């Protein structure tokens, strides 16, 4: 077999093993980033939509029961591009580590290797992150997580897909329209008097 033939075979194999959606995944669980929230009113309980705490440029609503998912939250913008979906957070029905490992394998096949590990060193929370950028410099982050005991996080298996570049634009838009007002100055309390607020009694 000639050198040119070997190179051609290698190129074909590389093409066949390149993830089809690795460039810029937009779709997850029946939802699409960047789409108008009104297109998904049959999948979201719109009565649950509330401002996201500390992120007033976003609203978030709970999904209606979806096959394979226990729960989920869909966030959309309110300022730069109102009502466009910016984040999809879903919790899977199956909470097991075995299911997570199967998911991780399929994610790697579809999207390539993760960009970084975001879990803790002891792996009570295992989280892998992918980062993507398209030709328009739009950015997306994807986090697949397995949590066995940290109650502040979702127990079980969860996935979060975020259009981070547009989320940043929503934040900038909101801060421009509604600049933060400085807090009123307070009289300084001597340190010795503060201790009574710090210690339970």
LUMMARLUM-462767 format. One record per residue (C-alpha): residue number from 1; residue in three letters; x, y, z. Coordinates in nm, 2 decimals. Each point is the difference from the previous one (the first is absolute). Last residue first. Example, Ala and Ser with C-alpha at 12.3 -4.5 7.8 and 13.67 -1.06 7.14 Angstrom:
REM residues 2
{i = 2; aa = SER; c1 = 1.37; c2 = -0.11; c3 = 0.71};
{i = 1; aa = ALA; c1 = -0.14; c2 = -0.34; c3 = 0.07};
***
This chain:
REM residues 201
{i = 201; aa = UNK; c1 = -2.65; c2 = 3.31; c3 = 7.18};
{i = 200; aa = UNK; c1 = 0.14; c2 = -0.02; c3 = -0.35};
{i = 199; aa = UNK; c1 = 0.32; c2 = 0.19; c3 = -0.08};
{i = 198; aa = UNK; c1 = 0.04; c2 = 0.25; c3 = -0.29};
{i = 197; aa = UNK; c1 = -0.25; c2 = 0.27; c3 = 0.11};
{i = 196; aa = UNK; c1 = 0.15; c2 = 0.03; c3 = 0.35};
{i = 195; aa = UNK; c1 = 0.34; c2 = 0.03; c3 = -0.17};
{i = 194; aa = UNK; c1 = -0.10; c2 = 0.32; c3 = -0.18};
{i = 193; aa = UNK; c1 = 0.03; c2 = 0.21; c3 = 0.32};
{i = 192; aa = UNK; c1 = 0.37; c2 = -0.07; c3 = 0.04};
{i = 191; aa = UNK; c1 = 0.05; c2 = 0.09; c3 = -0.37};
{i = 190; aa = UNK; c1 = -0.14; c2 = 0.35; c3 = 0.05};
{i = 189; aa = UNK; c1 = -0.29; c2 = 0.07; c3 = -0.23};
{i = 188; aa = UNK; c1 = 0.04; c2 = 0.24; c3 = -0.29};
{i = 187; aa = UNK; c1 = -0.30; c2 = 0.21; c3 = -0.08};
{i = 186; aa = UNK; c1 = -0.16; c2 = -0.11; c3 = -0.32};
{i = 185; aa = UNK; c1 = 0.03; c2 = 0.13; c3 = -0.35};
{i = 184; aa = UNK; c1 = -0.29; c2 = -0.05; c3 = -0.23};
{i = 183; aa = UNK; c1 = 0.07; c2 = -0.27; c3 = -0.26};
{i = 182; aa = UNK; c1 = 0.10; c2 = 0.12; c3 = -0.34};
{i = 181; aa = UNK; c1 = -0.26; c2 = -0.04; c3 = -0.27};
{i = 180; aa = UNK; c1 = 0.06; c2 = -0.27; c3 = -0.26};
{i = 179; aa = UNK; c1 = -0.06; c2 = 0.11; c3 = -0.35};
{i = 178; aa = UNK; c1 = -0.34; c2 = -0.10; c3 = -0.15};
{i = 177; aa = UNK; c1 = 0.01; c2 = 0.04; c3 = -0.37};
{i = 176; aa = UNK; c1 = 0.38; c2 = -0.06; c3 = -0.04};
{i = 175; aa = UNK; c1 = 0.00; c2 = -0.28; c3 = 0.27};
{i = 174; aa = UNK; c1 = -0.29; c2 = -0.17; c3 = -0.18};
{i = 173; aa = UNK; c1 = 0.17; c2 = 0.01; c3 = -0.34};
{i = 172; aa = UNK; c1 = 0.33; c2 = -0.12; c3 = 0.14};
{i = 171; aa = UNK; c1 = -0.17; c2 = -0.30; c3 = 0.17};
{i = 170; aa = UNK; c1 = -0.19; c2 = -0.08; c3 = -0.32};
{i = 169; aa = UNK; c1 = 0.32; c2 = 0.02; c3 = -0.20};
{i = 168; aa = UNK; c1 = 0.17; c2 = -0.24; c3 = 0.24};
{i = 167; aa = UNK; c1 = -0.29; c2 = -0.25; c3 = -0.04};
{i = 166; aa = UNK; c1 = 0.04; c2 = 0.04; c3 = -0.37};
{i = 165; aa = UNK; c1 = 0.37; c2 = -0.11; c3 = 0.02};
{i = 164; aa = UNK; c1 = -0.08; c2 = -0.28; c3 = 0.25};
{i = 163; aa = UNK; c1 = -0.26; c2 = -0.19; c3 = -0.20};
{i = 162; aa = UNK; c1 = -0.04; c2 = -0.26; c3 = 0.27};
{i = 161; aa = UNK; c1 = -0.05; c2 = -0.38; c3 = 0.01};
{i = 160; aa = UNK; c1 = -0.04; c2 = -0.16; c3 = 0.34};
{i = 159; aa = UNK; c1 = -0.02; c2 = -0.37; c3 = 0.06};
{i = 158; aa = UNK; c1 = -0.10; c2 = -0.19; c3 = 0.31};
{i = 157; aa = UNK; c1 = 0.05; c2 = -0.35; c3 = 0.16};
{i = 156; aa = UNK; c1 = -0.09; c2 = -0.08; c3 = 0.36};
{i = 155; aa = UNK; c1 = -0.04; c2 = 0.25; c3 = 0.28};
{i = 154; aa = UNK; c1 = -0.02; c2 = 0.36; c3 = -0.12};
{i = 153; aa = UNK; c1 = 0.25; c2 = 0.22; c3 = 0.18};
{i = 152; aa = UNK; c1 = -0.03; c2 = 0.15; c3 = 0.35};
{i = 151; aa = UNK; c1 = -0.07; c2 = -0.35; c3 = 0.13};
{i = 150; aa = UNK; c1 = 0.35; c2 = -0.13; c3 = -0.08};
{i = 149; aa = UNK; c1 = -0.05; c2 = -0.38; c3 = 0.03};
{i = 148; aa = UNK; c1 = 0.02; c2 = -0.20; c3 = -0.32};
{i = 147; aa = UNK; c1 = 0.04; c2 = 0.26; c3 = -0.27};
{i = 146; aa = UNK; c1 = 0.06; c2 = -0.08; c3 = -0.37};
{i = 145; aa = UNK; c1 = 0.04; c2 = 0.30; c3 = -0.24};
{i = 144; aa = UNK; c1 = 0.02; c2 = 0.07; c3 = -0.37};
{i = 143; aa = UNK; c1 = 0.09; c2 = 0.37; c3 = -0.07};
{i = 142; aa = UNK; c1 = -0.03; c2 = 0.16; c3 = -0.34};
{i = 141; aa = UNK; c1 = 0.12; c2 = 0.35; c3 = -0.08};
{i = 140; aa = UNK; c1 = -0.08; c2 = 0.20; c3 = -0.32};
{i = 139; aa = UNK; c1 = 0.17; c2 = 0.30; c3 = -0.15};
{i = 138; aa = UNK; c1 = -0.09; c2 = 0.21; c3 = -0.30};
{i = 137; aa = UNK; c1 = 0.30; c2 = 0.12; c3 = -0.18};
{i = 136; aa = UNK; c1 = -0.19; c2 = 0.02; c3 = -0.33};
{i = 135; aa = UNK; c1 = 0.21; c2 = -0.29; c3 = -0.14};
{i = 134; aa = UNK; c1 = -0.11; c2 = -0.22; c3 = 0.29};
{i = 133; aa = UNK; c1 = 0.15; c2 = -0.05; c3 = 0.35};
{i = 132; aa = UNK; c1 = -0.04; c2 = -0.30; c3 = 0.22};
{i = 131; aa = UNK; c1 = 0.09; c2 = -0.09; c3 = 0.36};
{i = 130; aa = UNK; c1 = -0.06; c2 = -0.35; c3 = 0.15};
{i = 129; aa = UNK; c1 = -0.01; c2 = -0.05; c3 = 0.38};
{i = 128; aa = UNK; c1 = 0.02; c2 = -0.32; c3 = 0.21};
{i = 127; aa = UNK; c1 = -0.15; c2 = -0.03; c3 = 0.34};
{i = 126; aa = UNK; c1 = 0.04; c2 = -0.27; c3 = 0.27};
{i = 125; aa = UNK; c1 = -0.14; c2 = 0.11; c3 = 0.34};
{i = 124; aa = UNK; c1 = 0.10; c2 = -0.23; c3 = 0.28};
{i = 123; aa = UNK; c1 = 0.30; c2 = -0.05; c3 = -0.22};
{i = 122; aa = UNK; c1 = 0.26; c2 = 0.05; c3 = 0.27};
{i = 121; aa = UNK; c1 = 0.19; c2 = 0.26; c3 = -0.21};
{i = 120; aa = UNK; c1 = -0.32; c2 = 0.20; c3 = -0.05};
{i = 119; aa = UNK; c1 = -0.17; c2 = 0.04; c3 = -0.33};
{i = 118; aa = UNK; c1 = 0.08; c2 = 0.25; c3 = -0.28};
{i = 117; aa = UNK; c1 = 0.23; c2 = -0.21; c3 = -0.23};
{i = 116; aa = UNK; c1 = 0.09; c2 = 0.18; c3 = -0.32};
{i = 115; aa = UNK; c1 = -0.04; c2 = 0.03; c3 = -0.37};
{i = 114; aa = UNK; c1 = -0.19; c2 = -0.33; c3 = -0.04};
{i = 113; aa = UNK; c1 = 0.10; c2 = -0.25; c3 = -0.27};
{i = 112; aa = UNK; c1 = -0.19; c2 = 0.00; c3 = -0.33};
{i = 111; aa = UNK; c1 = -0.36; c2 = 0.10; c3 = -0.05};
{i = 110; aa = UNK; c1 = -0.19; c2 = -0.30; c3 = -0.12};
{i = 109; aa = UNK; c1 = 0.23; c2 = -0.28; c3 = 0.11};
{i = 108; aa = UNK; c1 = 0.10; c2 = 0.18; c3 = 0.32};
{i = 107; aa = UNK; c1 = -0.37; c2 = 0.07; c3 = 0.08};
{i = 106; aa = UNK; c1 = -0.08; c2 = -0.37; c3 = -0.06};
{i = 105; aa = UNK; c1 = 0.27; c2 = -0.11; c3 = 0.25};
{i = 104; aa = UNK; c1 = -0.11; c2 = 0.25; c3 = 0.25};
{i = 103; aa = UNK; c1 = -0.36; c2 = -0.11; c3 = -0.03};
{i = 102; aa = UNK; c1 = 0.10; c2 = -0.37; c3 = 0.06};
{i = 101; aa = UNK; c1 = 0.21; c2 = 0.10; c3 = 0.30};
{i = 100; aa = UNK; c1 = -0.29; c2 = 0.20; c3 = 0.14};
{i = 99; aa = UNK; c1 = -0.24; c2 = -0.29; c3 = -0.04};
{i = 98; aa = UNK; c1 = 0.24; c2 = -0.22; c3 = 0.19};
{i = 97; aa = UNK; c1 = 0.04; c2 = 0.27; c3 = 0.27};
{i = 96; aa = UNK; c1 = -0.37; c2 = -0.02; c3 = 0.06};
{i = 95; aa = UNK; c1 = -0.26; c2 = 0.28; c3 = 0.02};
{i = 94; aa = UNK; c1 = -0.23; c2 = -0.12; c3 = -0.29};
{i = 93; aa = UNK; c1 = -0.28; c2 = 0.25; c3 = -0.04};
{i = 92; aa = UNK; c1 = 0.24; c2 = 0.26; c3 = -0.15};
{i = 91; aa = UNK; c1 = 0.02; c2 = 0.36; c3 = 0.13};
{i = 90; aa = UNK; c1 = -0.01; c2 = 0.28; c3 = -0.26};
{i = 89; aa = UNK; c1 = 0.14; c2 = 0.35; c3 = -0.02};
{i = 88; aa = UNK; c1 = -0.04; c2 = 0.19; c3 = -0.33};
{i = 87; aa = UNK; c1 = 0.14; c2 = 0.35; c3 = -0.02};
{i = 86; aa = UNK; c1 = -0.03; c2 = 0.30; c3 = -0.23};
{i = 85; aa = UNK; c1 = -0.35; c2 = -0.04; c3 = -0.15};
{i = 84; aa = UNK; c1 = -0.10; c2 = 0.33; c3 = -0.18};
{i = 83; aa = UNK; c1 = -0.29; c2 = 0.18; c3 = 0.17};
{i = 82; aa = UNK; c1 = 0.15; c2 = 0.35; c3 = -0.03};
{i = 81; aa = UNK; c1 = 0.31; c2 = 0.04; c3 = -0.21};
{i = 80; aa = UNK; c1 = 0.21; c2 = 0.27; c3 = 0.18};
{i = 79; aa = UNK; c1 = -0.23; c2 = 0.04; c3 = 0.31};
{i = 78; aa = UNK; c1 = -0.21; c2 = -0.29; c3 = 0.13};
{i = 77; aa = UNK; c1 = 0.19; c2 = -0.32; c3 = -0.08};
{i = 76; aa = UNK; c1 = -0.11; c2 = -0.36; c3 = 0.04};
{i = 75; aa = UNK; c1 = 0.06; c2 = -0.27; c3 = 0.25};
{i = 74; aa = UNK; c1 = -0.15; c2 = -0.36; c3 = -0.02};
{i = 73; aa = UNK; c1 = 0.00; c2 = -0.21; c3 = 0.31};
{i = 72; aa = UNK; c1 = -0.03; c2 = -0.37; c3 = 0.02};
{i = 71; aa = UNK; c1 = -0.15; c2 = -0.30; c3 = 0.18};
{i = 70; aa = UNK; c1 = -0.01; c2 = -0.38; c3 = 0.00};
{i = 69; aa = UNK; c1 = 0.11; c2 = -0.05; c3 = -0.36};
{i = 68; aa = UNK; c1 = -0.02; c2 = -0.32; c3 = -0.21};
{i = 67; aa = UNK; c1 = -0.34; c2 = 0.10; c3 = -0.15};
{i = 66; aa = UNK; c1 = -0.08; c2 = 0.36; c3 = 0.08};
{i = 65; aa = UNK; c1 = -0.22; c2 = 0.12; c3 = 0.28};
{i = 64; aa = UNK; c1 = -0.08; c2 = 0.37; c3 = -0.05};
{i = 63; aa = UNK; c1 = 0.31; c2 = 0.21; c3 = 0.02};
{i = 62; aa = UNK; c1 = 0.05; c2 = 0.26; c3 = 0.28};
{i = 61; aa = UNK; c1 = 0.05; c2 = 0.37; c3 = -0.09};
{i = 60; aa = UNK; c1 = 0.29; c2 = 0.24; c3 = 0.03};
{i = 59; aa = UNK; c1 = 0.02; c2 = 0.37; c3 = -0.07};
{i = 58; aa = UNK; c1 = 0.32; c2 = 0.19; c3 = -0.06};
{i = 57; aa = UNK; c1 = 0.12; c2 = 0.36; c3 = 0.00};
{i = 56; aa = UNK; c1 = -0.07; c2 = 0.02; c3 = 0.38};
{i = 55; aa = UNK; c1 = 0.30; c2 = -0.23; c3 = 0.07};
{i = 54; aa = UNK; c1 = 0.04; c2 = 0.02; c3 = 0.38};
{i = 53; aa = UNK; c1 = -0.30; c2 = -0.25; c3 = 0.04};
{i = 52; aa = UNK; c1 = -0.13; c2 = -0.11; c3 = -0.34};
{i = 51; aa = UNK; c1 = -0.32; c2 = 0.18; c3 = -0.07};
{i = 50; aa = UNK; c1 = -0.30; c2 = -0.24; c3 = 0.00};
{i = 49; aa = UNK; c1 = -0.17; c2 = -0.23; c3 = -0.25};
{i = 48; aa = UNK; c1 = -0.22; c2 = -0.26; c3 = 0.19};
{i = 47; aa = UNK; c1 = -0.32; c2 = 0.10; c3 = -0.18};
{i = 46; aa = UNK; c1 = 0.17; c2 = -0.07; c3 = -0.33};
{i = 45; aa = UNK; c1 = 0.00; c2 = -0.37; c3 = 0.07};
{i = 44; aa = UNK; c1 = 0.23; c2 = -0.09; c3 = -0.28};
{i = 43; aa = UNK; c1 = -0.03; c2 = -0.27; c3 = -0.27};
{i = 42; aa = UNK; c1 = -0.32; c2 = 0.13; c3 = -0.17};
{i = 41; aa = UNK; c1 = 0.12; c2 = 0.35; c3 = 0.03};
{i = 40; aa = UNK; c1 = 0.31; c2 = -0.09; c3 = -0.20};
{i = 39; aa = UNK; c1 = -0.03; c2 = 0.22; c3 = -0.31};
{i = 38; aa = UNK; c1 = -0.08; c2 = 0.30; c3 = 0.23};
{i = 37; aa = UNK; c1 = 0.35; c2 = -0.03; c3 = 0.15};
{i = 36; aa = UNK; c1 = 0.15; c2 = 0.13; c3 = -0.32};
{i = 35; aa = UNK; c1 = 0.30; c2 = -0.20; c3 = -0.13};
{i = 34; aa = UNK; c1 = 0.36; c2 = 0.09; c3 = 0.08};
{i = 33; aa = UNK; c1 = 0.08; c2 = -0.33; c3 = 0.17};
{i = 32; aa = UNK; c1 = -0.23; c2 = -0.28; c3 = -0.12};
{i = 31; aa = UNK; c1 = -0.22; c2 = -0.23; c3 = 0.21};
{i = 30; aa = UNK; c1 = -0.11; c2 = -0.36; c3 = -0.06};
{i = 29; aa = UNK; c1 = 0.23; c2 = -0.14; c3 = 0.27};
{i = 28; aa = UNK; c1 = 0.31; c2 = 0.18; c3 = -0.13};
{i = 27; aa = UNK; c1 = 0.06; c2 = 0.19; c3 = -0.33};
{i = 26; aa = UNK; c1 = 0.27; c2 = 0.27; c3 = -0.06};
{i = 25; aa = UNK; c1 = 0.32; c2 = -0.19; c3 = -0.04};
{i = 24; aa = UNK; c1 = 0.28; c2 = 0.20; c3 = -0.17};
{i = 23; aa = UNK; c1 = 0.30; c2 = -0.16; c3 = -0.17};
{i = 22; aa = UNK; c1 = -0.01; c2 = -0.35; c3 = 0.15};
{i = 21; aa = UNK; c1 = -0.33; c2 = -0.09; c3 = -0.17};
{i = 20; aa = UNK; c1 = 0.12; c2 = -0.27; c3 = -0.24};
{i = 19; aa = UNK; c1 = 0.28; c2 = -0.13; c3 = 0.23};
{i = 18; aa = UNK; c1 = 0.31; c2 = -0.09; c3 = -0.21};
{i = 17; aa = UNK; c1 = 0.04; c2 = -0.38; c3 = -0.01};
{i = 16; aa = UNK; c1 = -0.09; c2 = -0.04; c3 = -0.37};
{i = 15; aa = UNK; c1 = 0.22; c2 = 0.30; c3 = -0.10};
{i = 14; aa = UNK; c1 = 0.30; c2 = -0.14; c3 = 0.18};
{i = 13; aa = UNK; c1 = -0.05; c2 = -0.34; c3 = -0.16};
{i = 12; aa = UNK; c1 = -0.01; c2 = 0.16; c3 = -0.35};
{i = 11; aa = UNK; c1 = 0.31; c2 = 0.21; c3 = 0.07};
{i = 10; aa = UNK; c1 = 0.19; c2 = -0.32; c3 = 0.12};
{i = 9; aa = UNK; c1 = -0.10; c2 = -0.18; c3 = -0.32};
{i = 8; aa = UNK; c1 = 0.12; c2 = 0.29; c3 = -0.22};
{i = 7; aa = UNK; c1 = 0.33; c2 = 0.01; c3 = 0.19};
{i = 6; aa = UNK; c1 = 0.05; c2 = -0.37; c3 = -0.05};
{i = 5; aa = UNK; c1 = -0.08; c2 = 0.03; c3 = -0.37};
{i = 4; aa = UNK; c1 = 0.26; c2 = 0.28; c3 = -0.04};
{i = 3; aa = UNK; c1 = 0.27; c2 = -0.21; c3 = 0.17};
{i = 2; aa = UNK; c1 = -0.06; c2 = -0.29; c3 = -0.23};
{i = 1; aa = UNK; c1 = -0.15; c2 = -0.34; c3 = 0.11};
***
